[in-house]
Amino acid sequence: MNTTNHFVFDNKGQRLDYKGEIDIVIDPVELLARQDGDSLTGRIEKIAKEFKQSKAIGIRFEKFTDGRSYSIAARLREAGFSAELHALGEINQEIVFLLKRVGFTHFHIPDPGASELAENILRPFAGHYQGAQDGTLSPWQQKMI
């Protein structure tokens, strides 16, 4: 049994005393295994529409190296889901930067021993070559503004 204390951090790296409710937790394995006749995109669009008024959706990571949860988060943002998106399960502070890039806003991670995440964890790079769901722009996109 895993007894590690987990804490919730927001996308600015602040530890929260999170008491909010997560309306649905998406398990990527289950979502992909559904035999409902819909494509994965169709399923994700239905979830985004059904939970449009929700405060929060969680996506479970079975392993932090499993890319399915990252993809589902990005597709939810593309489908218009704009509320809180929580990363749950087997994640750690080293991947918070990547989680932010695909649209996660909250991270449930093992206790890092601090009340906030270090700046180099949140922003390990000075810029980005590509835009992403977190609102960052590539250099060529910035020039067009």
NUFITOR-671755 format. One record per residue: residue in one letter; x, y, z of N, C-alpha, C in turn. Coordinates in steps of 0.05 Angstrom, whole numbers, plus 5000, padded with zeros to 4 digits. Example, Ala and Ser with C-alpha at 12.3 -4.5 7.8 and 13.67 -1.06 7.14 Angstrom:
BEGIN
A526448865156524649105156526449345156;S525749555142527349795143525850015157;
% end
This chain:
BEGIN
M501749765000500050005000501850255000;N501150444983502750684980501750885001;T503450975019502651165040503951445036;T504951495012506251755006504151975008;N504852185022503052425023503252574997;H500952634985500852784961499653064967;F500653254953499753534955498953634928;V497153834928496153954904497554214899;F498654254875499954494868498454604843;D498254874842497054994818499155044797;N498355154774500255194752502255424757;K501955564779503955764787505955654807;G505555404814507355264833506655294862;Q504355404868503555444896502155204907;R502855114931501554894943498854984953;L496754834948494054914955492954734977;D491254834993489654675011487054604996;Y487354434977485154384957482954224970;K480554344971478154204981476054184960;G476754254935474854244913474153964905;E472053944889471153684879472053654850;I472953414844473553344816471153194806;D469853304785467253194776467552924763;I469652874749470152614736473152564735;V473952314739476752244736476852054712;I478452134692478651984667480951784670;D480451534665482451324664483051274635;P485351344625485951314596485551024586;V486350834602486050554593483050494588;E481350574606478550524603477350684580;L478150934578477151104556477850984529;L480250894526481050784500479850504494;A479150364515478050094512475050084506;R473750314509470750314505470150224477;Q468050064475467049964449464350094444;D464250354441461650494438461250604410;G462950534392462650624364463750904359;D464551044380465751314376468751294373;S469851484360472751514359473651634385;L476251624391477251744415476652044415;T477052174392476352454390473452504397;G471652344387468852364393468252334423;R469552144435469152094464470052334480;I472452444473473552674487471752914483;E470752954459468953184454466453164470;K465352914473462952874490463552944519;I465852854529466552914557466753214560;A468153354542468453644544465753784544;K463953694527461253814526459653744551;E459653494559458053414583458953544608;F461553594611462653704635463554004632;K462354134612463054404605462654594629;Q460654554646460054724669461454624694;S462954414692464354304716466554484725;K467254454750469554604761472154464755;A472154194754474654044750474253774739;I476153694722476453424712479253324719;G479453074727482052954733482652744712;I485252714706486152514688488352354703;R487952094703489751914718492151834701;F494451834714496951734702497551474715;E497551254700498350994710501350994714;K502751114695505651154696506151434684;F508151574695508551844684509651834656;T510651604647511651584620509551514599;D507151464608504951384591503751634578;G504051664552503251914538500251944534;R498651744539495851764534494551984551;S495352014576494152224593494752504583;Y497252534573498052794561496252854537;S495852654520494252694496491352754502;I490252624521487452664529487152954539;A489053044556488953324566488953524543;A490753484524491053674502488453664485;R487353434480484853414464482453534479;L482353514506480253644521480353944517;R482754054519483154344515482354424487;E483154264467482354324440479354314435;A478054144451475054114449473554324464;G475054504477473854734490473554724520;F474554504533474354494562476254704574;S475154874591476755104601477055114631;A475854924645475954934675478554794684;E478654734710481054614722481454334710;L483954264705484754004695486853894714;H486253684728488053574749489553324739;A492153324743493853094738493952924763;L493152674762492952494785494552244780;G495552114801496851854798499851874799;E501151714782504051684783505451914768;I505552144781506952374769508852484791;N510652664782512452784801513053074791;Q514453224808514853504802516553554777;E518153354769519853384746518353404719;I515853314719514253324694512153544695;V512053704716510053914717510154094693;F512554164684512854334660511454214636;L511753954631510453824609507453814613;L506553764637503753754643502454024638;K503754244646502754514641502454554611;R504354464595504354514566501954394552;V500954174563498554044550495954134562;G496054314582493554434592492754364621;F494354214635493754154663494054414680;T492354444699492454684717493154604746;H492854354753493354264781494753994780;F496653964799498353734799498353604827;H497553354829497453214854500053044856;I501953144870504653024870505552954899;P507452764901508552704928509852964939;D509852974965510853204980513753274971;P514153514958516853594950518353724973;G517053754997518453875019518454175019;A516754295003516654585001513754674996;S513254925002510555024998510055124970;E512155134954511855204926513955064909;L513355034884515254894866517255094856;A519755014852521855184844521355294815;E522355534810522055654784523155484761;N525455354766526555194745524954934739;I523154864757521354644752519054744735;L518054984741515755094726516555194699;R518855314697519755434671522655364667;P523255124658526055044654527355164629;F525755284612526855394587525955684584;A527555844571526956124567524756174546;G524455984528522356024507521455754496;H519755764476518655524465518855534434;Y519455314422519455294393516655264381;Q514755164398512055124389510155234410;G507855324400505655404418504455154430;A502855184451501554954464498955034477;Q497654844489495154884503495355064527;D497755114537498055294560498155584552;G497755644527497655924517500256034509;T502455884511505055984502505055994472;L506756174461506956214433509756164423;S510056074399512656034387513756314379;P516356344374517456604366516056714342;W515456554322514156664298511356754303;Q509956624322507256704329507356964345;Q509357004361509657254376510157484358;K511557444337512157664318509657754303;M507657574301505157644286503257804303;I503757824329501957974347502358274344;
% end
